[in-house]
Amino acid sequence: MSQDEQTPGPGLSELRERLAQFAVDREWGPYHTPKNLVSALSVEASELLEIFQWLTPEQAANIMADPKDAFRVRDEVADVLAYLLQLCTVLGIDPLTALAAKIERNEERFPLP
């Protein structure tokens, strides 16, 4: 088990509140439009992709073994999640409810053989 899997972190609600307060404190509200947040999310997802771009499947599977690479991956994952959570806040989406509904649709769409 990785350190990330062993250590319980803050809850989703707490993170959403911290992100919202962070933006309020810096007066970033006018810039946090859905379009801008989706654009930023796409950029951050691309930065995560860039880390893996030229790796073999074996290298990609073992990327967390190198502390420098592990830091980079965690940092980009955090950026992707931060923008996704901010988008959900702006649009009034509960991401866990949305994910649960999507899983249910996929279970119906792709039944067990």
Buried (B, 14 or more C-beta within 10 A) or exposed (E): EEEEEEEEEEEBEEBBEEBBEEBEEEEEEEEBEEEBBBEBBEEBBEBBEEBBEEEEEEEEEEBBEEEEBBEBBEBBBEBBBBBBBBBBBBEEEEBEEEEEEEEEEEEEEEEEE
